Amino acid sequence: MRILIIFIFLFTKSFANEVSDIKNIIINKDLKKYENLTFLDVKRKEIKLSDYKGNLILINFWATWCAPCKDEMPSLDLLLLNKRLDNLKIFPINIGQDDSDKALKFFEDLKIENLDLYFDYSISLAKEFKLRGIPTSILINKEGLEFARIIGSIDFGDKMFIDWLSNYN
């Protein structure tokens, strides 16, 4: 029994250290469920997040005027190509009240080639997630529950982050 307790302690501690070493990530103690989450694509078509249940989802909130958003966007673009994360859907959602031309220019200037563009013009989605600033990324598991979030910018190409995220794929 003592060996089992020591093993569980060491396993839990090593996993916690691994996660705590990832910059800006917060793991939810309790998974969070949301209902009827919607946002718009570049053609103003409504996207329902519930349509993507069964996928690992990363929602990234950003704006064109946000310098940290600009820094992290290229690594987010490349994350979509990672073969270890083939079940990952990424939704970069502009909440900066930018029109589609300005947001498209932002993507063009940064050479964003793999991500589609989405908007939360009413900021209702940002309010639902109780954002405190941008960039913020919300991670949602295959069951549609928020299990973690990243507050501030991150290098989405970081090996430790990819290794950790691939456990949820």
JOPE-V444978 format. One line per field, one symbol per residue. ss: DSSP state (A for helix, B for strand, O for the rest). phi: phi as a letter, one per 20 degrees, with the letter a starting at -180 (. if undefined). burial: I if it has 24 or more other C-alpha atoms within 12 Angstrom, else O. A space follows every 50 residues. Layout:
ss = ???
phi = ???
burial = ???
This chain:
ss = OAAAAAAAAAAAAAAAAAAAOOOOBBBBBBBBBOOOOBBBBOOOOBBBAA AAOOOBBBBBBBOOOOAAAAAAAAAAAAAOOOAAAOOBBBBBBBOOOOOA AAAAAAAAAOOOOOOOBBBOOOOAAAAAOOOOOOOBBBBBOOOOBBBBBB BOOOOOOOAAAAAAAAOOO
phi = .ffffffffffffffffgfffegmeceffdfddcdlecbdefemefddff fdgodfccddebbfeefffffegfffgfgfefffdfdeddcfdfdemeff fffffgfffelfddeedcccgemffffgelfdrcfcdddcffendfdabd dnebefefgfffgffffdf
burial = OOOOOOOOOOOOOOOOOOIOOIOOIIIOOOOOOOOOIIIIIIOOOOOOII OIOOIIIIIIIIIIOIOOIIIIIIIIIIIIOIOOIOIIIIIIIIIIOIOI OOIIOIIOOOOIOOIIIIIIIOIOIIOOIOIOOIIIIIIIIIOIIIIIII IIIIIIIOOOIIOIIOOII
